[in-house]
Each structure stands twice: as C-alpha cells, then as structure tokens.
Amino acid sequence: MPGVVTTETLSDTLGQNMGMTPSLLIVEDDETIRETIREALFLEGFAVSACGDGLSALALIEEQKNDPFSLIVLDLMLPGMSGLD
C-alpha cells in the first residue's frame, strides 16, 4: 500500500538488511507512547535511544554527531520547545 511504512520497508531504507544496525532516536514526552515505540523498534533489531523533551534530544544529537542517528521520530508537541523548534 503506497505511503505505508512497515518495519520491512524501514529496514531496507535505513540499511538494516545490508548488515548495518540503524540507530533511531524517539523524542516523545508521553512515557507510555515513547517506551512502546522504543520497545517495538528494538524488537525489530534497531538500536534505539529515547528521550522525553527537545533539550534532551538536542543533547543526544550532539553526542552522536560523529555517528548520527539514521532516523528521528519526533513528537511536535513537546514541553519547553516544540518539535518544530
């Protein structure tokens, strides 16, 4: 189905099927949602980092600048700063 991203298409796009382990960052202030997404992606074989606000996300991105995240899943409505900031 066009426009639907499955873990298989995500794996192919991010290189997981070529022997790479893509690293993902989940930025979500709702802990239940954040941990559900983190666990689901971890179980699919991704290296997953997660945080609950924009400032923490920026710090993690800075720490990983030599090995950047393959994908960031970002909530737009975060405390302190929005996902658009």
KAWOHU-V304236 format. One record per backbone hydrogen bond with DSSP energy under -0.5 kcal/mol. NH is the residue of the N-H (numbers start at 1). CO is the residue of the C=O. If there is no record, write none. Layout:
nh: (NH NH)
co: (CO CO)
This chain:
nh: (4 5 6 10 11 12 13 14 15 15 16 17 18 19 20 22 24 25 26 27 27 28 28 31 34 35 36 37 38 39 40 41 42 43 44 45 46 47 48 49 51 54 57 58 59 60 61 62 63 64 65 67 70 71 73 74 75 78 81 83 84 85)
co: (1 3 4 6 7 8 9 10 11 12 11 11 15 16 15 20 47 71 49 25 73 26 51 29 30 31 32 33 34 35 36 37 38 39 40 42 41 22 46 24 26 79 53 54 55 56 57 58 59 60 62 64 23 23 25 72 27 76 79 76 76 82)
